[in-house]
Structure formats: C-alpha cells, structure tokens
C-alpha cells in the first residue's frame, strides 16, 4: 500500500490547490468555487484555466484573482451523460470538467 495515498498527501501543486477549493454555490449547470490561494495570484489563475480548458464537458469558466472565485458553467445533460458513460480523465490525481474559458 502506498503511504502517500494512504495519508492523502498532495502529490502536485494542482492537487494541493484542489484541496483548498470550497463550493460557494451550486445550481444545475453552474457551480462557483472559491479559493484563497487564487487571490492576487495570476500565475495560478492561468494554470487553473489551462487545466479546466482541457475538458470538453464544461461550456465556460470564469476566474477572478480579486475574489478567488472560479465559476464553471456546463450543460447538466452533458454532465449526466459524462458521469454515466465514461470515466473522467485524470489530471494530477484529481478530476476536472472543462472546455472553453473566459477569463474575467
């Protein structure tokens, strides 16, 4: 058994970031996340946008380094289809859903 997996130690910067994100609000087709690590961190914003941009299930993403917010918009029907038919791609041991990005 792998000790890192057992202790759930982050294995990458992205993994560490994902663990700092909290769900701020959720509606079908829209989820807003918040992370204090994103505030005043344009380099992390670019990395988050790049990671989210790799997945076709998300219609758009918007990020803010002022508030630490990440808004993800998706089609609920395509998300349900994705969940039931395939396993999501792996990204540093985490899962993300994205396609296009609109940086605000």
N, C-alpha and C positions, 0 to 999 in steps of 0.2 A: 504494500500500500504506500502511495506517495505521500510523504509528510506535508508537502506544500498544499496538496489538495485536501488532505485531512484537516489541516489547520485553516484552510481557506485564505492563505496568504496571497495577496495580489501578485500576479506574475508579469504585469506590464503597467505602464503609465495609464493606458486606457482602462485596464481592469480596476486600477485604483480610482480613477475618475468615476467610472460607472458606480462604484460603491458609495460615492459621495453625492449621488443624484437622488433627489426626492421627488415624488409625484406631487405636483402642486394642484393640478386639476385634470379631470378626465371626462370626456364625453365621447360617445361613439364617433369615430372619425377624427378625433382631436385629443391630444394629450400634451400637457405642459409640465415640463420638468424644471427643477431648479437645482443649481449647484453653486456654492460659494466659491469653488475653485475656478469657475468661469469668469467671475467678476474681475475686470481690469486685466484680462489675460487673452489678448488677441491671438496668440500662438495656439492656445488650447482651443479657441473658437474655430480656427482653421482646421485643426485636427479633428474636432467633433464633426464639422461639416463634411470633411473628406470621408470619415467613417460612415456617416449617415448617407452620404451620396452614393455609397456602393450598393445599396439595396433597392430593388425596384418596387417594393411594397408601399413605400411612403410617397405621397404625392408631393409634399414640400416640407421643408424645415426652416425655421427662423431662429436665430440665436441673438442674444444680447449680452454683451460684456458689461453693460451698465447694471442690469438686474440679475445676471446669472441665469437667465431663462432660456429654455430650449422648447420651442413649440413645434410639435410634429403633427402633420395632417396626413391622413390616409383614408382610403375608401374602406369602410368597415367590411363590405362584402369581399374585397380582395384580401383583407387580413384574415377573415374566417377561412377563405379558400386556401390561403397560405398555411394556416395552422393545421388544417385537416389533411392536406395533401403532401406536404414536404417538410423536411427539417430545415430550419433556417441556417444560413451559412455561419461559420464560426469566425469570430473576429477577436483574436487575443483571448480566447476562452469566454467571451461574452457574446450576447446576441444583440443585434441592432436591426431595425427595419427602416429603409430609406430609399429615396430615388433622387429627386431634384432638391436643390437647396436655394433658399432666398435669404441672404444674409441681410439683417437689418441692424 
